């Protein structure tokens, strides 16, 4: 697949390598699946499409829970979760280790709840024991609402299983924002006793943005059905549950994105979920290793580093704007800068969906050239050799 | 363009003629515009795309107001309007003449407002004088929230201009749900003094479903900026206004649908908005006339009949399920049944977007054949001659 400037530029707006924490590169098979004609969203063609989606999505969530597909981006999915789980005055334990934790705090407040924050320093995450303390401090926390992978610092919460156990011991629901990680790292919903998982489309599922998926445990579904939200119709999940029975959505769904979701889920199951996760782990390791060899330090403590978004601290003297401009305009590689306070201090490399050995090597090569141009001393061979070494499991897979 | 069963069936799920009140047929140019690769929604390619969309959308809304594009279907757009206009205890005048009026009542309640209903019999709409009375009954109504075109009975509110004047005289904001009509009938937002118009994608704009557009007057925008909603983040329009300044959306947008919107708006302006509206009027007239010749009576009083959705009452003895099954399975024409109480009594023909003489003639021909099969006496020639007569302005246009 050609990368960077080429003949295709005449037809496409910019065939670039999107190493962003979403949107990510969308495989041709998925893009092309969208150009099918419209169908009646109340007719048999849609029923069959939706049935296939529900069946396959359950396997990707590793759950027997109920699947809901919202026509909204990830933030909409998080808002739907908050409005359907949280009632006026409910205490909710929210570990915060990045921007998306903060957004959950706001969503909890929006739903009338009282967030009990468990903060951590940027680049780290709170220990399960701190979450336990928060539950003890609370009178009767209704839920644990946790970002499994916060893309703003590039942190994955590596003790989700334990945190879920703690919440369950305190009789709380477990709600997990897995927008930027489902399909790219381990998340066995039922085995880890998670009541609600929210996934985004434009991340590890490798779809375009525009829909979000929720998987809801039977216990939480029952609670929701008895306590529907009062301030929203669009995000009222009980309406979606009712329409699920006839394989429909209550409001007109984004049909092209449903076609794309059907294809994306097929691709995931063809590759195999475990193998796909392994691929993300290998490419992540290669990116971390290559950057370290280039003298670019990972921003996040090793034990909570994300495999789906690699955050790295700029060596002194490297300008964020110049570095990313060179990458983008000269080598066709798009990476993200830092969020909020981290702006200018770190950059973030998405490692999601289609990510593979070629993408990683191309990204690292472009970064080395950009760093050299900006006066940072890097040994090209050593960086690529180190990355190549890590990538071997993938290269032997594909022969 | 081939209709019904053909070779294309091997590649497409069902190339049918979608005469639904949304989703509607999407032109190939628009479908194909979606298969461009992903771009960074925080980068220059998106800025340029969004700039083009804003510029063209203003012309279609006929407004200098501010455009917001939500990744959500029309109901999401209505909810966003309610949550941003209405505060706790606000009285809102809501004319109700169909299911979507009822939904507005619920959205008003969800936002904490007190709806003042102005009801009408199904198939009719309340007079402006009744709206005026409602404003007088209210203490200080904050807004008039009106469905310009309610697809459930097929009614267009033909005195929107007058109703808007009345609301303005009472110092109220005017909010119009134009989801199923913008681009298919007259709606000069600024000239009619409308503060907020909500449009859907999968209706007269001929896009796939998945996004909704809002156009907000400067006066209402100022009010919103000073009074942001507290229960929603995703539908907080003040966030969209702020991001508009940098030509971005606050949350990741449905990029393929933005590509499609860009193309759809280009097509509308190429045809010319006035000419497009005229086309909808001509095809609507032909459908009404043809159905009457077939002995199938329009459900709606003439003065408030919709041009974008034609509702007709079944002649006695015709089964809704059978009629629509024959149309769909044997002639590849998909029309809608009735909503709620009207189920089984009426059918509804969408006349939106791509609608043209060929679609109308094909639809009527299929309907005649279905009616004959079901024992209803129809004169084929008379129906098609009558429709053809009405369609002449279009046929002479295209040579």
Boltz contact constraints between the chains, C-beta under 6 A:
constraints:
  - contact:
      token1: [A, 12]
      token2: [B, 36]
      max_distance: 6.0
  - contact:
      token1: [A, 12]
      token2: [B, 37]
      max_distance: 6.0
  - contact:
      token1: [A, 13]
      token2: [B, 36]
      max_distance: 6.0
  - contact:
      token1: [A, 13]
      token2: [B, 45]
      max_distance: 6.0
  - contact:
      token1: [A, 14]
      token2: [B, 45]
      max_distance: 6.0
  - contact:
      token1: [A, 15]
      token2: [B, 37]
      max_distance: 6.0
  - contact:
      token1: [A, 18]
      token2: [B, 38]
      max_distance: 6.0
  - contact:
      token1: [A, 20]
      token2: [B, 40]
      max_distance: 6.0
  - contact:
      token1: [A, 23]
      token2: [B, 38]
      max_distance: 6.0
  - contact:
      token1: [A, 26]
      token2: [B, 38]
      max_distance: 6.0
  - contact:
      token1: [A, 31]
      token2: [B, 35]
      max_distance: 6.0
  - contact:
      token1: [A, 32]
      token2: [B, 35]
      max_distance: 6.0
  - contact:
      token1: [A, 34]
      token2: [B, 34]
      max_distance: 6.0
  - contact:
      token1: [A, 35]
      token2: [B, 31]
      max_distance: 6.0
  - contact:
      token1: [A, 35]
      token2: [B, 32]
      max_distance: 6.0
  - contact:
      token1: [A, 35]
      token2: [B, 35]
      max_distance: 6.0
  - contact:
      token1: [A, 36]
      token2: [B, 12]
      max_distance: 6.0
  - contact:
      token1: [A, 36]
      token2: [B, 13]
      max_distance: 6.0
  - contact:
      token1: [A, 37]
      token2: [B, 12]
      max_distance: 6.0
  - contact:
      token1: [A, 37]
      token2: [B, 15]
      max_distance: 6.0
  - contact:
      token1: [A, 38]
      token2: [B, 18]
      max_distance: 6.0
  - contact:
      token1: [A, 38]
      token2: [B, 23]
      max_distance: 6.0
  - contact:
      token1: [A, 38]
      token2: [B, 26]
      max_distance: 6.0
  - contact:
      token1: [A, 40]
      token2: [B, 20]
      max_distance: 6.0
  - contact:
      token1: [A, 40]
      token2: [B, 334]
      max_distance: 6.0
  - contact:
      token1: [A, 45]
      token2: [B, 13]
      max_distance: 6.0
  - contact:
      token1: [A, 45]
      token2: [B, 14]
      max_distance: 6.0
  - contact:
      token1: [A, 71]
      token2: [B, 72]
      max_distance: 6.0
  - contact:
      token1: [A, 71]
      token2: [B, 73]
      max_distance: 6.0
  - contact:
      token1: [A, 71]
      token2: [B, 210]
      max_distance: 6.0
  - contact:
      token1: [A, 72]
      token2: [B, 71]
      max_distance: 6.0
  - contact:
      token1: [A, 72]
      token2: [B, 72]
      max_distance: 6.0
  - contact:
      token1: [A, 73]
      token2: [B, 71]
      max_distance: 6.0
  - contact:
      token1: [A, 73]
      token2: [B, 251]
      max_distance: 6.0
  - contact:
      token1: [A, 73]
      token2: [B, 252]
      max_distance: 6.0
  - contact:
      token1: [A, 75]
      token2: [B, 234]
      max_distance: 6.0
  - contact:
      token1: [A, 75]
      token2: [B, 251]
      max_distance: 6.0
  - contact:
      token1: [A, 76]
      token2: [B, 234]
      max_distance: 6.0
  - contact:
      token1: [A, 79]
      token2: [B, 233]
      max_distance: 6.0
  - contact:
      token1: [A, 79]
      token2: [B, 234]
      max_distance: 6.0
  - contact:
      token1: [A, 106]
      token2: [B, 233]
      max_distance: 6.0
  - contact:
      token1: [A, 110]
      token2: [B, 231]
      max_distance: 6.0
  - contact:
      token1: [A, 202]
      token2: [B, 252]
      max_distance: 6.0
  - contact:
      token1: [A, 208]
      token2: [B, 255]
      max_distance: 6.0
  - contact:
      token1: [A, 208]
      token2: [B, 256]
      max_distance: 6.0
  - contact:
      token1: [A, 209]
      token2: [B, 252]
      max_distance: 6.0
  - contact:
      token1: [A, 209]
      token2: [B, 254]
      max_distance: 6.0
  - contact:
      token1: [A, 209]
      token2: [B, 255]
      max_distance: 6.0
  - contact:
      token1: [A, 210]
      token2: [B, 71]
      max_distance: 6.0
  - contact:
      token1: [A, 210]
      token2: [B, 210]
      max_distance: 6.0
  - contact:
      token1: [A, 210]
      token2: [B, 254]
      max_distance: 6.0
  - contact:
      token1: [A, 231]
      token2: [B, 110]
      max_distance: 6.0
  - contact:
      token1: [A, 231]
      token2: [B, 231]
      max_distance: 6.0
  - contact:
      token1: [A, 233]
      token2: [B, 79]
      max_distance: 6.0
  - contact:
      token1: [A, 233]
      token2: [B, 106]
      max_distance: 6.0
  - contact:
      token1: [A, 234]
      token2: [B, 75]
      max_distance: 6.0
  - contact:
      token1: [A, 234]
      token2: [B, 76]
      max_distance: 6.0
  - contact:
      token1: [A, 234]
      token2: [B, 79]
      max_distance: 6.0
  - contact:
      token1: [A, 251]
      token2: [B, 73]
      max_distance: 6.0
  - contact:
      token1: [A, 251]
      token2: [B, 75]
      max_distance: 6.0
  - contact:
      token1: [A, 252]
      token2: [B, 73]
      max_distance: 6.0
  - contact:
      token1: [A, 252]
      token2: [B, 202]
      max_distance: 6.0
  - contact:
      token1: [A, 252]
      token2: [B, 209]
      max_distance: 6.0
  - contact:
      token1: [A, 254]
      token2: [B, 209]
      max_distance: 6.0
  - contact:
      token1: [A, 254]
      token2: [B, 210]
      max_distance: 6.0
  - contact:
      token1: [A, 255]
      token2: [B, 208]
      max_distance: 6.0
  - contact:
      token1: [A, 255]
      token2: [B, 209]
      max_distance: 6.0
  - contact:
      token1: [A, 256]
      token2: [B, 208]
      max_distance: 6.0
  - contact:
      token1: [A, 334]
      token2: [B, 40]
      max_distance: 6.0
